Amino acid sequence: MNEKQQISDREYAASMARKYLSGQISKYQIIDNFPDYEKDVKIRLLYKQIMDKPKRSWFFGVSKEKYEKYITDTYEIIEDLETDKLRFKTMKTLFKQLWLQSNICSEPIENMGFQIFEVSKMTYNSKKEILRYLNLLIDKNYIIRISEEPLLYEFTETGKKIETDSEIEEIIKNVAQLP
């Protein structure tokens, strides 16, 4: 699947899900017209979310809080499919994984490919997308490559100072403001 087709399928799936959640189309219509979800993890995640929609009823149904969480999670997946923005959760997961791998910034980061793969599995993003986040950390001088053979990275002094979620969020905000 080429990149343009993948983007088109993601946007179509998100559009169909929005129509389904707003009541414009039925569950059967979305199932019949849903794009191929086997090749794209995010579309598969949205499909699974649609198939597992909790049933609301006043007596034996799902609680209001659970249903609201379902709707929030579903719209988060839809938004992720529609936009190509950097996500805080993904950056936080990558940062924590690298932080743990470096033994709280005291050792070099080994096995970067494995770390990218693990973050990819945890966040349902492709390895290519995780590389965007890693390259951002390298470009902004939070992480540097210290060795080619073996391939090793380490946190810079600025990277070592990042400890809170708000500081991680600032990294993403600063990128959003760039032209």
Solvent accessible surface area in square Angstrom, and as a share of the most:
residue,aa,sasa,rsa
1,M,106,0.47
2,N,100,0.52
3,E,104,0.47
4,K,167,0.71
5,Q,88,0.39
6,Q,51,0.22
7,I,86,0.43
8,S,58,0.38
9,D,17,0.09
10,R,34,0.12
11,E,87,0.39
12,Y,99,0.37
13,A,0,0.00
14,A,0,0.00
15,S,45,0.29
16,M,14,0.06
17,A,0,0.00
18,R,92,0.33
19,K,84,0.36
20,Y,23,0.09
21,L,30,0.15
22,S,72,0.47
23,G,63,0.60
24,Q,129,0.57
25,I,33,0.17
26,S,51,0.33
27,K,57,0.24
28,Y,169,0.64
29,Q,90,0.40
30,I,1,0.01
31,I,60,0.30
32,D,114,0.59
33,N,77,0.39
34,F,23,0.10
35,P,18,0.11
36,D,70,0.36
37,Y,60,0.23
38,E,106,0.48
39,K,139,0.59
40,D,3,0.02
41,V,64,0.37
42,K,8,0.04
43,I,0,0.00
44,R,98,0.36
45,L,45,0.23
46,L,0,0.00
47,Y,39,0.15
48,K,122,0.52
49,Q,35,0.16
50,I,1,0.01
51,M,66,0.30
52,D,84,0.43
53,K,54,0.23
54,P,30,0.19
55,K,159,0.68
56,R,165,0.60
57,S,65,0.42
58,W,231,0.81
59,F,130,0.54
60,F,175,0.73
61,G,33,0.32
62,V,42,0.24
63,S,55,0.36
64,K,142,0.60
65,E,124,0.56
66,K,137,0.58
67,Y,30,0.11
68,E,88,0.39
69,K,128,0.54
70,Y,19,0.07
71,I,45,0.23
72,T,80,0.47
73,D,49,0.25
74,T,0,0.00
75,Y,72,0.27
76,E,77,0.35
77,I,24,0.12
78,I,0,0.00
79,E,71,0.32
80,D,33,0.17
81,L,9,0.04
82,E,65,0.29
83,T,54,0.31
84,D,109,0.56
85,K,119,0.51
86,L,26,0.13
87,R,46,0.17
88,F,61,0.26
89,K,128,0.54
90,T,5,0.03
91,M,0,0.00
92,K,49,0.21
93,T,33,0.19
94,L,0,0.00
95,F,7,0.03
96,K,98,0.41
97,Q,40,0.18
98,L,0,0.00
99,W,84,0.29
100,L,116,0.58
101,Q,57,0.26
102,S,0,0.00
103,N,79,0.41
104,I,104,0.53
105,C,20,0.12
106,S,84,0.54
107,E,87,0.39
108,P,52,0.33
109,I,0,0.00
110,E,88,0.39
111,N,94,0.48
112,M,10,0.04
113,G,52,0.50
114,F,113,0.47
115,Q,4,0.02
116,I,14,0.07
117,F,85,0.35
118,E,35,0.16
119,V,0,0.00
120,S,15,0.10
121,K,112,0.47
122,M,95,0.42
123,T,28,0.16
124,Y,107,0.41
125,N,12,0.06
126,S,49,0.32
127,K,107,0.45
128,K,139,0.59
129,E,32,0.14
130,I,0,0.00
131,L,73,0.36
132,R,96,0.35
133,Y,9,0.03
134,L,5,0.03
135,N,76,0.39
136,L,18,0.09
137,L,0,0.00
138,I,55,0.28
139,D,112,0.58
140,K,75,0.32
141,N,82,0.42
142,Y,34,0.13
143,I,0,0.00
144,I,67,0.34
145,R,130,0.47
146,I,71,0.36
147,S,30,0.20
148,E,118,0.53
149,E,159,0.71
150,P,89,0.56
151,L,80,0.40
152,L,32,0.16
153,Y,18,0.07
154,E,61,0.27
155,F,4,0.02
156,T,18,0.11
157,E,119,0.53
158,T,71,0.41
159,G,1,0.01
160,K,79,0.33
161,K,141,0.60
162,I,16,0.08
163,E,140,0.63
164,T,71,0.41
165,D,63,0.33
166,S,72,0.46
167,E,66,0.30
168,I,7,0.03
169,E,70,0.31
170,E,87,0.39
171,I,5,0.03
172,I,21,0.11
173,K,98,0.41
174,N,68,0.35
175,V,39,0.22
176,A,83,0.65
177,Q,145,0.64
178,L,95,0.47
179,P,178,1.12
